[in-house]
């Protein structure tokens, strides 16, 4: 699709509605094709009801000829197993880059110019019907911009399986801080195999004038060099690429989750860096 460019100039499309797109991202290591297709909302309409008749006994349930009656053992056995996942996702970056606005837009489809600065950490929950067999609950942790200078990020990062690192495209200084946030993240939380958790870089406020000359190819290279899964230009105000960026991150999280079958009963479990735990525990009184 025009305006959407993946690393190495691989384009991806999605079919929802016509919206302005200014997104580019790099190819995720170990991940196949990163499809940005909206999950179709379940069937319905006249076509979905055709061929259904009332079940015997006046129970009020619809069933199709040839199918086992609802509630029977055969019907229960034939029903697809639903898999549920709870994933903790961090949203980090400097003060005032729009982290809270991104979360509010994504979860509640709301935007305001007057959000107060987050103190400490805030939370939000997004439920995704990923497909007809998968339910994903995203627990979004909105980390205050000043928290990078404290000792609490180790606690906030615990058990996270993905992250958004956000900067303000109209303030060049916030881009300069991106690597400090990424370094802090990578030093304190890992996937079960020891690799960094997937982190997507968000160049937020793309509806405003850019401060700096980072071109898309330069951003692609930046992501590859510093271990970002990909990047998107976003606007919480105009609702540009918020859903697309989130879907891309969740696809990476699910791919990692499937890579660790032994962790199936501990969905989202990660391990903290032992050296970091040892070093920081010395400075804690409790």
N, C-alpha and C positions, 0 to 999 in steps of 0.2 A: 504494500500500500504506500502511496506517496507520502513522504514525510517520516516513514518508519524505516530505520536502517539498523541492521544488526552488525556486529563486528565482522570484519572481512566482507562487508557489503552484502550480507545475506539478509534478505527482506522477509518479514513475516506479516501476515495479514490477520484480521479478525473481523467477524461479522456480527456487529451489533447495530449501531446506528452511525450515521455520518457525523463525526466530530472532528475538529481540527487536531491534528497529531503533529507533535514535534519531538518524537521519541527516537532515541538511538540506544543500542545496547550492544555489549560484547557477548561473544558466545561463551556459555557456561562450560567449564571443564567437566567432562564426564556426563554431560546431559545431552540427550539427543535433541531432536527438533523441539524448540520452545514455542509451542503453539499458543497464540493469544486468541483463542476462540471462546466466545462467551458460552457458558453452560446453558443449554436450552432449558427453558422452563417446561415442566412436564406437559404431556399431551393435552387433551381436552378438546372441546368443540364437538361438532357433529361427527367428524371422522373418528374421534376417540371413543364415541359412544356406540358406533355402528356395530351391530352383531351381538349386543348384550341383551340378556333377558333376565327376568327376575328369578332368583333362586327358589327352589321348591321350599315350601313351608312358610312363605310369607315373611321371611326374615328381613326383607327390604334391601338386600345386597344384590349388586349386579354381578353376573357371571356370564362367560362366553360358552356357547355350545362346544362340548368336547373337552372343556377344562374341568379340573376337579372342583367340586363345590367349595365355596369359601369356608375356611375353618377346618376342613378335613386335613388328615395327616399328610395326604399327598400334596395339598395346596401349600401347607406350611413348609414341606420339604422342598417344593419347587420355588419358593420365594427366595430371591437373591439375598445373600447375607450383606448387611449394611456394616461398613467399617467406619468407625469414628476416630478422629485424630484431634488432639489438642496440642497446638503449636504455639510456643511463646516467641514473639517477634519483637525485637527492640527497635525503637525509632530514636536515633541519636543525632547530634549535631549542635552547632553553636546556638546561643540564645537568639531568638527572633528570626530564625530561618523558616518558620512555618510548620514545625513538626505537629503541633496541636491542630492547626488548620487542616493539614493533610489527613489526620486521623478522623476529625469531625466530618470531613467531606466523604471519606471512605465508608465510615460506619453509619453516619446519620444523614448523609447527603445535605449537609448544612455548611454555610460559610459565614463568618463574621469578621469584621475588621477590628473587633475590640476584645479579642481574647487576652486574658491576663497571663503573665509569664508563669510557666509551670514551676512549682517549688517541689524539689525532690523528684517524685515520680507520680504519674497518673496512669490510669488503666482504661482500656476499652475492649469490647469483645465483638468480633465479627464472625457470623456463622455463614458458611458457604456450603451449599449443596453442590459439591464438586462434580459428581456424576450420580447415576442412579444407584450406585453402590457405596459411595463415599461421602461422608459428612466431615467437614473440616471446621474446627473452631480455632480462630486466631485470637490469641490473647496479646493485645498490642500494649507495649510498655512505652509510655511517653516519658523519656528521661530528660530532666531539666538541663539546659545548656551549660550551666556552671558546674554540673556534677563531675565533669572530667577532672576537675581540680581537687576533688575529694576522694575519700577512701571507700565510698559506698557503691561505686560501680561494680565492684566484684560481687556484691550481693544482688544488685539489680540484674546483672548479666547471667546469673546462675540459671542453668537449664534452658537458655535461649537456643533456638535452632535456626534463627535467621535474623537479619537486621536490615533496616534502611538507614543509610547515612545521608543526612540532608544538608545541603548548603543553599544559600540565597544567591541566585544568579546575578542579582543586582548589587551584591556586596562581595567584592573580590576577597576580602579578608576571611570570609567564612569558608571559601574554597581552600584557602591556605591551611585552615584548621582540619580539613577532612582527614589528612594522613595521621594526625594526632589521635583523632577518634578511632580510626581504623587500627592503629597500633595498640591503643588501649583495649579495643575489642579483642584483637587476636591474641593478646597476652593473657587474657583472663577467661576465655571460654573456647572450647573446641568441640568438634564432633567426636563420636566414640573412637574413630580411627586416628585422632590427633590432628586432623586437618581443620582449617578455619571454618566457621559457620558461614553459609552464603550471605554476602552483603551486597545490596543493590544501592548504588549511588543515585540520589535524586537531586537534580539541578532545579530547585523549586523557584517559583515566581517567574516562569518563562513568559508570562504576560507583560513583564516589565523590561526595561532597557538593560542590556547586559553590561556588567562591569568587568572587563577583561576580554581577552581575545582567544579563549579556548574554542577551537573548531571541533566539529564532530570527530574527524580522524584523530585529533589530539586527545580527545576524551576517550575514544576507543583504546588508544595506546596507553593512556593513563590507567584505565581499568585493568588492562592486561598486566601491566608492570606491577601494580600494587594489590592484585588479588581480589578485585571487585568482580562479582558475578556478572554485572552489567550496569548500565546507567540509563536513566530516562530524564528528559526535560518534563517538568510537571508544573501545574498551576492548580492549587487548591481553589483559588478564586473562580477560575473558568472551568474547573473540572477537567483538566487535560492530563491524560495518562495516569491518573490515580489508580483506577481499577486495573489497568494494563500492567503497571509496575507491580502491584500486589499479586496479580495472577502469575506473573513471571517468577516472583520470589517463591510463591507457594509451589510452583512446579519444581523448582530446584529443591525445596525442602522435602517434597514427596519423593523425588528421585534419590536423595540421600537416605531417606527413611527406608526405602526399599532395598538399599544397599547393605543395610544392617539387619538381617532377618532375626538375629538373636536379640535385638532390642525391641521386638514387636510388642512385648508386654510392658515396655518402658518407653512408650511413645514420647519423643521429644527429649529423652534423657541425654545429657551431655556430661562431659567431665571438665572440671576446672583444672587449670595448670597448677601442678603441685608446687612448683617453685614460687609461683605468685602467692599461693595460699600460705606457704611457709613464711615468706617475706612479710606479707601484710599482716599475718596473725601476730607477729612480734609487736606491731604498733597498735594492736587492739587491747583494750583493757578488759574486755569481757570474752 
